[in-house]
Amino acid sequence: MKKSDIVFTVGLDENHIPEEITWRAEDTGDQGGSDAVMLAIWDSMRKEALRIDLWTKHMDTHDMKLFVFQSMMTMADSFARATGEDEMAKEMREFGMHFGEKMDLIKQNG
């Protein structure tokens, strides 16, 4: 079996607060920096989702709202692709749009 690593490195300040997050995909050579990461992992033995949420002290509130909004919208796309549940994915997107409107990230309808 071929293996491919995706590596996240978190630089911490003296108080152990993330200052920088970098990542690299060894198989493709892609790499970059980020101010936030949300990683969801499925534990099939325990049938539960595990999460790693990290953000640097440089991540501002507006960008965090935008990051969560965009993550919700792409989660709906992933859900539809993985399950074929297009109607429920549509409802997820509708909630995402509601969130985006309430957070003043997108213009409200009407």
C-alpha positions as CSV (number, residue, x, y, z in Angstrom):
1,M,0.0,0.0,0.0
2,K,1.3,3.5,-0.9
3,K,1.3,6.1,1.8
4,S,1.1,9.8,1.6
5,D,1.7,12.2,4.5
6,I,0.0,15.6,5.1
7,V,1.9,17.3,7.9
8,F,0.7,20.3,10.0
9,T,3.3,22.2,12.1
10,V,2.1,24.6,14.8
11,G,4.4,27.2,16.1
12,L,3.5,28.3,19.7
13,D,4.4,31.4,21.6
14,E,5.7,31.3,25.2
15,N,2.1,30.8,26.5
16,H,1.5,27.8,24.1
17,I,-0.9,29.9,22.0
18,P,-0.6,29.1,18.2
19,E,1.3,31.8,16.4
20,E,1.7,30.1,13.1
21,I,0.3,27.0,11.3
22,T,2.1,25.6,8.3
23,W,1.2,22.5,6.2
24,R,2.7,20.4,3.5
25,A,1.5,17.5,1.4
26,E,4.6,15.3,0.8
27,D,3.1,13.4,-2.2
28,T,2.4,16.6,-4.2
29,G,4.9,19.0,-2.8
30,D,2.1,21.5,-2.0
31,Q,2.7,23.6,1.1
32,G,1.4,26.7,2.7
33,G,0.6,28.7,5.8
34,S,-2.7,29.2,7.5
35,D,-4.3,31.1,10.4
36,A,-6.9,28.4,11.1
37,V,-7.4,24.7,10.7
38,M,-10.5,22.6,11.4
39,L,-9.8,18.9,11.0
40,A,-12.6,16.3,11.4
41,I,-11.6,12.6,11.9
42,W,-14.0,9.7,11.9
43,D,-13.3,7.0,14.6
44,S,-15.1,4.0,13.0
45,M,-14.6,1.8,16.1
46,R,-16.3,4.3,18.5
47,K,-18.7,5.7,15.7
48,E,-17.8,9.3,16.6
49,A,-16.3,12.3,15.1
50,L,-13.1,13.7,16.6
51,R,-12.0,17.3,15.9
52,I,-8.9,19.4,16.0
53,D,-9.6,23.1,15.8
54,L,-6.7,25.5,15.8
55,W,-6.4,29.1,15.0
56,T,-3.5,31.6,15.5
57,K,-3.7,34.7,17.6
58,H,-3.5,36.6,14.3
59,M,-6.9,35.2,13.1
60,D,-9.4,38.1,13.3
61,T,-13.1,37.6,14.1
62,H,-14.4,38.5,10.7
63,D,-12.1,36.0,9.0
64,M,-13.1,33.3,11.5
65,K,-16.8,33.9,10.7
66,L,-16.0,33.7,7.0
67,F,-14.0,30.5,7.5
68,V,-16.9,28.9,9.4
69,F,-19.4,30.0,6.7
70,Q,-17.3,28.6,3.9
71,S,-16.7,25.4,5.8
72,M,-20.4,24.9,6.3
73,M,-21.1,25.4,2.6
74,T,-18.3,23.0,1.5
75,M,-19.4,20.5,4.1
76,A,-22.8,20.4,2.4
77,D,-21.1,19.6,-0.9
78,S,-19.0,16.8,0.7
79,F,-22.1,15.4,2.3
80,A,-24.0,15.3,-1.1
81,R,-21.0,13.7,-2.9
82,A,-20.6,11.1,-0.1
83,T,-24.2,10.1,0.5
84,G,-26.3,11.2,-2.5
85,E,-28.6,13.0,-0.1
86,D,-29.0,16.1,-2.3
87,E,-32.2,17.3,-0.6
88,M,-30.6,17.3,2.9
89,A,-27.4,19.0,1.4
90,K,-29.7,21.7,0.0
91,E,-31.1,22.3,3.5
92,M,-27.6,22.5,4.9
93,R,-26.7,25.1,2.3
94,E,-29.9,27.0,3.1
95,F,-28.9,27.1,6.8
96,G,-25.4,28.1,5.7
97,M,-26.8,31.0,3.7
98,H,-28.9,32.0,6.8
99,F,-25.8,32.0,8.9
100,G,-23.9,34.1,6.3
101,E,-26.7,36.6,6.2
102,K,-26.9,36.9,10.1
103,M,-23.1,37.3,10.3
104,D,-23.2,40.0,7.6
105,L,-21.0,37.9,5.3
106,I,-23.5,38.0,2.4
107,K,-26.4,40.3,1.5
108,Q,-29.8,39.4,2.8
109,N,-32.5,38.5,0.3
110,G,-35.3,41.0,0.0
